[in-house]
Amino acid sequence: MPELTYVIPVYNGASFIERTLRSIIEQPGGRPKIIVVDDGSTDETVSVISTYKSELTLLRQRNAGPSAARNFGLHAVDTEVVCFVDSDDYLIGPHRQSIEKSWNENVDMIIGLAAEGNDAYVTLSNRNKYNTDATNYTLLRDFLCDNVVQTSTICWSSMFLRKIGGWDEALFGPEDIELAMRAFLNDARVEISNTPAWVVWHRHSLQMSQNLEAKCLKIWRQEELALANLNRSRVVASQVLSHRKLIALIEKANGDRDILLLFFQRCMRLGRSLYLNGFRREAIEVMSIAWNRGHTEHNGPLLESVLANYLGTRVVLSARSFIGEIKRGGLRRRERPAR
């Protein structure tokens, strides 16, 4: 039976890393292999980890981001299977046993079940729910149609992951989705696991949706807001870079017209969203991936799509953005208290 190593990248995770470690260490079936990579933490993270020093290997690096930390950990893995668990996630059930039992020499990656929760609740997620006979092609199509993956729910063949280049250290935010799609485009042999051993994706303030984030801005501390804005810009830049990479891979590995069309539609959806949220230069870059290859179909509401056919996508987006700014400006003026 193959062995599994857990790699945990962590940055300033003193408040939650212990829960992650205990959920892995306390699984049934003996002591698992654990590698924790501290990504230059400035809080008490290393002190918390050190209390478990007999249970794990601790590696340390200067702050370089989660993907660099994962690659550093991957370099030290000496087992056939590796699972990357984010430092604010944790395991429920016999996760390692279920993975090792279902692993075989014809598998490159296993996609398992996820749950979502916070300090008050845990619920089974809608993410990564597939039939056990889902093909590589099915998975690629679903991911192009905006399905998502949670890093901690995938277990990898260490050899395969190294062969496709590991994590892209230039990306921040979409690196797990980019890696999964890169694996599909490299003909990964995928196993779907629906056994009752879950990874819980723990949601906290800096992982909120944009809508919820907007509602909470007034109560965030100033340094949290600054970090959120920095991260948002990094994520947007990473989205542009990842889509440039993916179109090159798709054109090289897969000439299927349906796959190309789905990817172009994905670029147009993302570009529209970026444009209407103020990232206009980045939106044009993403949309140009589709435009330069002859795809100009608009992904907005029906009226926008009709206008786009006559006026062009850029004109429609500019008009929509301008109207939105007027509305938001008008709303702010009406909200001002009377003197």
GULO-628263 format. One record per residue (C-alpha): residue number from 0; residue in one letter; chain; x, y, z. Coordinates in nm, 2 decimals, always signed. Example, Ala and Ser with C-alpha at 12.3 -4.5 7.8 and 13.67 -1.06 7.14 Angstrom:
VOGU pos code unit      X      Y      Z
VOGU   0    a    A  +1.23  -0.45  +0.78
VOGU   1    s    A  +1.37  -0.11  +0.71
This chain:
VOGU pos code unit      X      Y      Z
VOGU   0    m    A  +0.00  +0.00  +0.00
VOGU   1    p    A  +0.15  +0.34  -0.10
VOGU   2    e    A  +0.23  +0.60  +0.17
VOGU   3    l    A  +0.08  +0.95  +0.18
VOGU   4    t    A  +0.26  +1.27  +0.29
VOGU   5    y    A  +0.07  +1.58  +0.40
VOGU   6    v    A  +0.24  +1.91  +0.31
VOGU   7    i    A  +0.11  +2.21  +0.49
VOGU   8    p    A  +0.22  +2.56  +0.38
VOGU   9    v    A  +0.15  +2.82  +0.65
VOGU  10    y    A  +0.20  +3.19  +0.69
VOGU  11    n    A  +0.09  +3.36  +1.02
VOGU  12    g    A  -0.14  +3.07  +1.11
VOGU  13    a    A  -0.08  +3.06  +1.48
VOGU  14    s    A  -0.45  +3.08  +1.55
VOGU  15    f    A  -0.56  +2.78  +1.35
VOGU  16    i    A  -0.26  +2.56  +1.25
VOGU  17    e    A  -0.29  +2.35  +1.56
VOGU  18    r    A  -0.64  +2.23  +1.46
VOGU  19    t    A  -0.51  +2.14  +1.12
VOGU  20    l    A  -0.22  +1.94  +1.27
VOGU  21    r    A  -0.44  +1.76  +1.52
VOGU  22    s    A  -0.69  +1.66  +1.26
VOGU  23    i    A  -0.41  +1.49  +1.06
VOGU  24    i    A  -0.22  +1.34  +1.35
VOGU  25    e    A  -0.53  +1.19  +1.52
VOGU  26    q    A  -0.65  +1.00  +1.22
VOGU  27    p    A  -0.68  +0.62  +1.27
VOGU  28    g    A  -0.41  +0.39  +1.14
VOGU  29    g    A  -0.09  +0.51  +1.28
VOGU  30    r    A  +0.13  +0.82  +1.25
VOGU  31    p    A  +0.12  +0.99  +0.91
VOGU  32    k    A  +0.41  +1.17  +0.74
VOGU  33    i    A  +0.37  +1.55  +0.77
VOGU  34    i    A  +0.58  +1.83  +0.63
VOGU  35    v    A  +0.50  +2.19  +0.74
VOGU  36    v    A  +0.66  +2.47  +0.55
VOGU  37    d    A  +0.66  +2.80  +0.73
VOGU  38    d    A  +0.65  +3.08  +0.47
VOGU  39    g    A  +0.82  +3.35  +0.68
VOGU  40    s    A  +0.56  +3.39  +0.95
VOGU  41    t    A  +0.59  +3.68  +1.19
VOGU  42    d    A  +0.35  +3.56  +1.45
VOGU  43    e    A  +0.37  +3.26  +1.69
VOGU  44    t    A  +0.32  +3.00  +1.42
VOGU  45    v    A  +0.66  +2.83  +1.46
VOGU  46    s    A  +0.62  +2.82  +1.83
VOGU  47    v    A  +0.28  +2.64  +1.79
VOGU  48    i    A  +0.43  +2.40  +1.54
VOGU  49    s    A  +0.73  +2.32  +1.76
VOGU  50    t    A  +0.51  +2.16  +2.02
VOGU  51    y    A  +0.44  +1.89  +1.76
VOGU  52    k    A  +0.81  +1.86  +1.65
VOGU  53    s    A  +0.82  +1.48  +1.71
VOGU  54    e    A  +0.52  +1.43  +1.48
VOGU  55    l    A  +0.64  +1.63  +1.17
VOGU  56    t    A  +0.92  +1.78  +0.97
VOGU  57    l    A  +0.93  +2.16  +0.98
VOGU  58    l    A  +1.09  +2.35  +0.69
VOGU  59    r    A  +1.13  +2.73  +0.69
VOGU  60    q    A  +1.17  +2.98  +0.41
VOGU  61    r    A  +1.15  +3.36  +0.36
VOGU  62    n    A  +0.80  +3.47  +0.26
VOGU  63    a    A  +0.75  +3.37  -0.10
VOGU  64    g    A  +0.39  +3.28  -0.12
VOGU  65    p    A  +0.19  +2.95  -0.08
VOGU  66    s    A  +0.29  +2.80  -0.41
VOGU  67    a    A  +0.66  +2.84  -0.34
VOGU  68    a    A  +0.60  +2.68  +0.00
VOGU  69    r    A  +0.42  +2.39  -0.15
VOGU  70    n    A  +0.70  +2.33  -0.40
VOGU  71    f    A  +0.95  +2.35  -0.12
VOGU  72    g    A  +0.76  +2.08  +0.06
VOGU  73    l    A  +0.71  +1.87  -0.25
VOGU  74    h    A  +1.09  +1.86  -0.30
VOGU  75    a    A  +1.12  +1.70  +0.04
VOGU  76    v    A  +0.84  +1.44  -0.01
VOGU  77    d    A  +0.97  +1.08  -0.04
VOGU  78    t    A  +0.64  +0.90  -0.07
VOGU  79    e    A  +0.44  +0.80  -0.37
VOGU  80    v    A  +0.14  +1.02  -0.28
VOGU  81    v    A  +0.12  +1.38  -0.16
VOGU  82    c    A  -0.17  +1.59  -0.03
VOGU  83    f    A  -0.14  +1.97  +0.02
VOGU  84    v    A  -0.36  +2.08  +0.31
VOGU  85    d    A  -0.40  +2.45  +0.36
VOGU  86    s    A  -0.32  +2.56  +0.72
VOGU  87    d    A  -0.67  +2.68  +0.79
VOGU  88    d    A  -0.83  +2.35  +0.66
VOGU  89    y    A  -0.87  +2.03  +0.85
VOGU  90    l    A  -0.97  +1.67  +0.80
VOGU  91    i    A  -1.28  +1.47  +0.91
VOGU  92    g    A  -1.28  +1.10  +0.90
VOGU  93    p    A  -1.01  +0.84  +0.79
VOGU  94    h    A  -0.88  +1.05  +0.51
VOGU  95    r    A  -0.54  +0.89  +0.47
VOGU  96    q    A  -0.68  +0.54  +0.49
VOGU  97    s    A  -0.94  +0.61  +0.22
VOGU  98    i    A  -0.68  +0.76  -0.01
VOGU  99    e    A  -0.42  +0.49  +0.04
VOGU 100    k    A  -0.68  +0.22  -0.01
VOGU 101    s    A  -0.81  +0.36  -0.34
VOGU 102    w    A  -0.47  +0.45  -0.48
VOGU 103    n    A  -0.31  +0.24  -0.75
VOGU 104    e    A  -0.03  +0.26  -1.00
VOGU 105    n    A  -0.27  +0.39  -1.27
VOGU 106    v    A  -0.37  +0.70  -1.08
VOGU 107    d    A  -0.21  +1.05  -1.11
VOGU 108    m    A  -0.46  +1.24  -0.89
VOGU 109    i    A  -0.76  +1.17  -0.67
VOGU 110    i    A  -1.03  +1.43  -0.63
VOGU 111    g    A  -1.22  +1.39  -0.30
VOGU 112    l    A  -1.51  +1.54  -0.11
VOGU 113    a    A  -1.50  +1.88  +0.06
VOGU 114    a    A  -1.70  +2.04  +0.33
VOGU 115    e    A  -1.73  +2.41  +0.41
VOGU 116    g    A  -1.76  +2.57  +0.74
VOGU 117    n    A  -1.65  +2.81  +1.01
VOGU 118    d    A  -1.63  +2.80  +1.39
VOGU 119    a    A  -2.00  +2.75  +1.41
VOGU 120    y    A  -2.10  +2.50  +1.14
VOGU 121    v    A  -1.98  +2.24  +0.88
VOGU 122    t    A  -2.18  +2.14  +0.58
VOGU 123    l    A  -2.10  +1.92  +0.28
VOGU 124    s    A  -1.99  +2.14  -0.01
VOGU 125    n    A  -2.13  +2.14  -0.37
VOGU 126    r    A  -1.77  +2.15  -0.49
VOGU 127    n    A  -1.60  +1.85  -0.66
VOGU 128    k    A  -1.91  +1.63  -0.68
VOGU 129    y    A  -1.86  +1.40  -0.98
VOGU 130    n    A  -1.97  +1.05  -1.08
VOGU 131    t    A  -1.70  +0.80  -1.02
VOGU 132    d    A  -1.67  +0.74  -1.39
VOGU 133    a    A  -1.60  +1.11  -1.48
VOGU 134    t    A  -1.34  +1.14  -1.75
VOGU 135    n    A  -1.05  +1.37  -1.79
VOGU 136    y    A  -1.24  +1.55  -2.07
VOGU 137    t    A  -1.55  +1.59  -1.85
VOGU 138    l    A  -1.35  +1.74  -1.57
VOGU 139    l    A  -1.17  +1.98  -1.81
VOGU 140    r    A  -1.50  +2.10  -1.95
VOGU 141    d    A  -1.65  +2.15  -1.60
VOGU 142    f    A  -1.35  +2.35  -1.49
VOGU 143    l    A  -1.37  +2.57  -1.79
VOGU 144    c    A  -1.73  +2.64  -1.71
VOGU 145    d    A  -1.62  +2.79  -1.38
VOGU 146    n    A  -1.62  +2.49  -1.15
VOGU 147    v    A  -1.36  +2.53  -0.88
VOGU 148    v    A  -1.13  +2.30  -0.69
VOGU 149    q    A  -1.02  +2.32  -0.32
VOGU 150    t    A  -0.65  +2.26  -0.29
VOGU 151    s    A  -0.68  +2.02  +0.01
VOGU 152    t    A  -0.93  +1.79  -0.17
VOGU 153    i    A  -0.68  +1.66  -0.43
VOGU 154    c    A  -0.41  +1.40  -0.36
VOGU 155    w    A  -0.14  +1.37  -0.62
VOGU 156    s    A  +0.11  +1.13  -0.75
VOGU 157    s    A  +0.44  +1.29  -0.64
VOGU 158    m    A  +0.61  +1.18  -0.96
VOGU 159    f    A  +0.33  +1.31  -1.19
VOGU 160    l    A  +0.31  +1.65  -1.01
VOGU 161    r    A  +0.69  +1.70  -1.05
VOGU 162    k    A  +0.66  +1.60  -1.42
VOGU 163    i    A  +0.41  +1.87  -1.49
VOGU 164    g    A  +0.61  +2.13  -1.31
VOGU 165    g    A  +0.45  +2.16  -0.97
VOGU 166    w    A  +0.28  +2.48  -0.85
VOGU 167    d    A  +0.32  +2.80  -1.05
VOGU 168    e    A  +0.49  +3.03  -0.80
VOGU 169    a    A  +0.40  +3.34  -1.01
VOGU 170    l    A  +0.02  +3.29  -0.94
VOGU 171    f    A  -0.17  +3.40  -0.63
VOGU 172    g    A  -0.53  +3.30  -0.60
VOGU 173    p    A  -0.61  +3.08  -0.90
VOGU 174    e    A  -0.30  +2.86  -0.87
VOGU 175    d    A  -0.50  +2.55  -0.76
VOGU 176    i    A  -0.75  +2.58  -1.05
VOGU 177    e    A  -0.46  +2.64  -1.30
VOGU 178    l    A  -0.27  +2.34  -1.17
VOGU 179    a    A  -0.58  +2.11  -1.19
VOGU 180    m    A  -0.65  +2.22  -1.55
VOGU 181    r    A  -0.28  +2.19  -1.64
VOGU 182    a    A  -0.30  +1.83  -1.51
VOGU 183    f    A  -0.61  +1.75  -1.72
VOGU 184    l    A  -0.44  +1.89  -2.03
VOGU 185    n    A  -0.15  +1.66  -1.95
VOGU 186    d    A  -0.38  +1.36  -1.96
VOGU 187    a    A  -0.38  +1.30  -1.59
VOGU 188    r    A  -0.54  +0.97  -1.48
VOGU 189    v    A  -0.80  +1.08  -1.24
VOGU 190    e    A  -0.99  +0.89  -0.97
VOGU 191    i    A  -1.30  +1.03  -0.81
VOGU 192    s    A  -1.34  +0.95  -0.44
VOGU 193    n    A  -1.68  +0.99  -0.27
VOGU 194    t    A  -1.58  +0.81  +0.05
VOGU 195    p    A  -1.69  +0.98  +0.37
VOGU 196    a    A  -1.36  +1.13  +0.46
VOGU 197    w    A  -1.38  +1.51  +0.41
VOGU 198    v    A  -1.15  +1.81  +0.40
VOGU 199    v    A  -1.32  +2.11  +0.56
VOGU 200    w    A  -1.25  +2.44  +0.39
VOGU 201    h    A  -1.26  +2.69  +0.68
VOGU 202    r    A  -1.40  +3.02  +0.57
VOGU 203    h    A  -1.28  +3.34  +0.75
VOGU 204    s    A  -1.28  +3.71  +0.68
VOGU 205    l    A  -1.02  +3.73  +0.41
VOGU 206    q    A  -1.18  +3.45  +0.21
VOGU 207    m    A  -1.52  +3.62  +0.18
VOGU 208    s    A  -1.70  +3.67  -0.15
VOGU 209    q    A  -1.67  +4.01  -0.30
VOGU 210    n    A  -2.03  +4.10  -0.21
VOGU 211    l    A  -1.99  +4.00  +0.15
VOGU 212    e    A  -1.65  +4.17  +0.16
VOGU 213    a    A  -1.80  +4.49  +0.04
VOGU 214    k    A  -2.06  +4.48  +0.32
VOGU 215    c    A  -1.79  +4.42  +0.58
VOGU 216    l    A  -1.54  +4.69  +0.48
VOGU 217    k    A  -1.66  +4.93  +0.74
VOGU 218    i    A  -1.58  +4.70  +1.03
VOGU 219    w    A  -1.25  +4.57  +0.91
VOGU 220    r    A  -0.93  +4.71  +1.07
VOGU 221    q    A  -0.73  +4.93  +0.84
VOGU 222    e    A  -0.44  +4.68  +0.80
VOGU 223    e    A  -0.69  +4.40  +0.71
VOGU 224    l    A  -0.84  +4.62  +0.44
VOGU 225    a    A  -0.50  +4.71  +0.30
VOGU 226    l    A  -0.41  +4.34  +0.29
VOGU 227    a    A  -0.74  +4.25  +0.12
VOGU 228    n    A  -0.69  +4.52  -0.15
VOGU 229    l    A  -0.33  +4.40  -0.21
VOGU 230    n    A  -0.44  +4.04  -0.24
VOGU 231    r    A  -0.72  +4.14  -0.47
VOGU 232    s    A  -0.48  +4.31  -0.71
VOGU 233    r    A  -0.25  +4.01  -0.70
VOGU 234    v    A  -0.53  +3.77  -0.77
VOGU 235    v    A  -0.64  +3.98  -1.07
VOGU 236    a    A  -0.29  +3.99  -1.21
VOGU 237    s    A  -0.27  +3.61  -1.16
VOGU 238    q    A  -0.60  +3.56  -1.34
VOGU 239    v    A  -0.45  +3.73  -1.65
VOGU 240    l    A  -0.13  +3.53  -1.63
VOGU 241    s    A  -0.30  +3.19  -1.57
VOGU 242    h    A  -0.54  +3.24  -1.87
VOGU 243    r    A  -0.24  +3.33  -2.10
VOGU 244    k    A  -0.08  +3.00  -1.99
VOGU 245    l    A  -0.39  +2.80  -2.03
VOGU 246    i    A  -0.47  +2.90  -2.38
VOGU 247    a    A  -0.11  +2.80  -2.48
VOGU 248    l    A  -0.16  +2.46  -2.32
VOGU 249    i    A  -0.50  +2.41  -2.47
VOGU 250    e    A  -0.38  +2.50  -2.82
VOGU 251    k    A  -0.08  +2.27  -2.78
VOGU 252    a    A  -0.25  +1.97  -2.61
VOGU 253    n    A  -0.61  +1.98  -2.73
VOGU 254    g    A  -0.74  +2.10  -3.06
VOGU 255    d    A  -1.10  +2.03  -2.97
VOGU 256    r    A  -1.33  +2.32  -3.09
VOGU 257    d    A  -1.57  +2.27  -2.79
VOGU 258    i    A  -1.28  +2.31  -2.54
VOGU 259    l    A  -1.16  +2.62  -2.72
VOGU 260    l    A  -1.51  +2.77  -2.73
VOGU 261    l    A  -1.56  +2.71  -2.36
VOGU 262    f    A  -1.23  +2.87  -2.28
VOGU 263    f    A  -1.31  +3.18  -2.49
VOGU 264    q    A  -1.64  +3.21  -2.31
VOGU 265    r    A  -1.46  +3.18  -1.98
VOGU 266    c    A  -1.23  +3.47  -2.09
VOGU 267    m    A  -1.52  +3.68  -2.19
VOGU 268    r    A  -1.71  +3.62  -1.86
VOGU 269    l    A  -1.40  +3.69  -1.65
VOGU 270    g    A  -1.31  +4.00  -1.86
VOGU 271    r    A  -1.66  +4.15  -1.82
VOGU 272    s    A  -1.64  +4.10  -1.45
VOGU 273    l    A  -1.30  +4.25  -1.42
VOGU 274    y    A  -1.40  +4.55  -1.64
VOGU 275    l    A  -1.72  +4.63  -1.43
VOGU 276    n    A  -1.51  +4.61  -1.11
VOGU 277    g    A  -1.26  +4.86  -1.23
VOGU 278    f    A  -0.98  +4.64  -1.36
VOGU 279    r    A  -1.02  +4.77  -1.72
VOGU 280    r    A  -0.66  +4.70  -1.85
VOGU 281    e    A  -0.66  +4.35  -1.71
VOGU 282    a    A  -1.01  +4.29  -1.86
VOGU 283    i    A  -0.90  +4.39  -2.21
VOGU 284    e    A  -0.60  +4.16  -2.18
VOGU 285    v    A  -0.81  +3.86  -2.08
VOGU 286    m    A  -1.08  +3.93  -2.34
VOGU 287    s    A  -0.82  +3.98  -2.61
VOGU 288    i    A  -0.72  +3.61  -2.57
VOGU 289    a    A  -1.07  +3.54  -2.73
VOGU 290    w    A  -1.09  +3.84  -2.96
VOGU 291    n    A  -0.75  +3.77  -3.12
VOGU 292    r    A  -0.88  +3.42  -3.21
VOGU 293    g    A  -1.20  +3.54  -3.37
VOGU 294    h    A  -1.44  +3.50  -3.07
VOGU 295    t    A  -1.63  +3.83  -2.99
VOGU 296    e    A  -1.95  +3.69  -2.84
VOGU 297    h    A  -2.05  +3.89  -2.53
VOGU 298    n    A  -2.13  +3.71  -2.21
VOGU 299    g    A  -2.34  +3.98  -2.04
VOGU 300    p    A  -2.72  +4.01  -2.02
VOGU 301    l    A  -2.93  +3.97  -2.34
VOGU 302    l    A  -2.95  +4.34  -2.41
VOGU 303    e    A  -2.57  +4.38  -2.38
VOGU 304    s    A  -2.52  +4.09  -2.61
VOGU 305    v    A  -2.74  +4.23  -2.87
VOGU 306    l    A  -2.57  +4.57  -2.85
VOGU 307    a    A  -2.23  +4.41  -2.86
VOGU 308    n    A  -2.31  +4.25  -3.20
VOGU 309    y    A  -2.36  +4.60  -3.34
VOGU 310    l    A  -2.14  +4.83  -3.13
VOGU 311    g    A  -1.86  +4.60  -3.02
VOGU 312    t    A  -1.79  +4.46  -2.68
VOGU 313    r    A  -1.56  +4.73  -2.57
VOGU 314    v    A  -1.81  +5.01  -2.64
VOGU 315    v    A  -2.08  +4.82  -2.45
VOGU 316    l    A  -1.86  +4.76  -2.15
VOGU 317    s    A  -1.75  +5.12  -2.14
VOGU 318    a    A  -2.11  +5.24  -2.15
VOGU 319    r    A  -2.22  +4.99  -1.88
VOGU 320    s    A  -1.93  +5.08  -1.65
VOGU 321    f    A  -2.00  +5.46  -1.70
VOGU 322    i    A  -2.37  +5.41  -1.61
VOGU 323    g    A  -2.27  +5.21  -1.30
VOGU 324    e    A  -2.04  +5.48  -1.18
VOGU 325    i    A  -2.32  +5.74  -1.22
VOGU 326    k    A  -2.56  +5.52  -1.02
VOGU 327    r    A  -2.30  +5.46  -0.75
VOGU 328    g    A  -2.22  +5.83  -0.74
VOGU 329    g    A  -2.58  +5.93  -0.72
VOGU 330    l    A  -2.64  +5.68  -0.45
VOGU 331    r    A  -2.36  +5.82  -0.24
VOGU 332    r    A  -2.50  +6.17  -0.28
VOGU 333    r    A  -2.84  +6.07  -0.17
VOGU 334    e    A  -2.69  +5.89  +0.14
VOGU 335    r    A  -2.51  +6.21  +0.26
VOGU 336    p    A  -2.69  +6.34  +0.57
VOGU 337    a    A  -2.86  +6.68  +0.54
VOGU 338    r    A  -2.68  +6.97  +0.69
